[in-house]
Amino acid sequence: MHRSLTLISTTCLLALATAVPAQADALLHYIDDEGLESQILVRDHMIRMELNEAISGTSGYMLFDARNDQLTVVDDEEQTYLPLTREVMDEQIQAMTDMVSDLRRQMEQLPPDVRDQLKQQLRIGPEGFEAEISTRETDEQREIGEFVCSEIEVLIDDRPQSTVCVADAQSLGLETSDFQTLGALMDRLYELSLRALEAGGPMASQMGASLLPRVEGIPLEVREHDGVTTRLAGLSTDPLSEALFQVPESYEETEMF
């Protein structure tokens, strides 16, 4: 699910303190330099993120409700849905932290070469994460399509990790309320990413590798240093059906494990 979460993370926005319209719809269409596409739909307090099956292994979408910070993964192929409440996610990350700690203790009894091989196979990284994460404006502006954006670097311990080119929401003709909702999503994903890095287990490679704090504006492009570049390929403010943000009644609830 790593790349799906990367695309989700690139849509972080600044929440502005203004009146919220009754309904403000938006559709953002992204594509990366490997040709993989992703769509993010916003309607009022809800967000729908299309999942690319080749990346996530799931043919469906993820819903986010900004009223309660709940994520729900919907699998169209299996016709199931998985509610990821704050409590469930916190429990799963804590379980992962405990499991990785136990594995580390057991592997300390093994020869160094075997221990290193197992860490690589199990994707167990260093324990703990105390790096400082920050952003820095570069004063560089670029044209992407018909829009102009300003570049912001994301740094970990003062080392650039990625460069985000952001545009003002109004210049794209989009509503403020959409970005209040997206900002709530980004805060939650950022929090989960930090906790995954602290655990140092497989979730760290999925959620922490593309750490992106909230930036001031709408990302038109995200360039991961020595990685993938993702660009906004299109946007729409046409009204979206409420059904797009609901789980079909015939789908059955499932559990994470």
Secondary structure, DSSP 4 states (H G I P E B T S, - for coil): -HHHHHHHHTT------SPPPS--EEEEEEEETTS-EEEEEEETTEEEEEEPHHHHS-SEEEEEETTTTEEEEEETTTTEEEEE-HHHHHHHHHHHHHHHHHHHHHHTTS-HHHHHHHHHHTT---S-----EEEEEEEEEEEETTEEEEEEEEEETTEEEEEEEEE-TGGGT--HHHHHHHHHHHHHHHHHHHHHHHHTSHHIIIIITT-----SSEEEEEEETTS-EEEEEEEE-S---GGGGS--TTPEE----
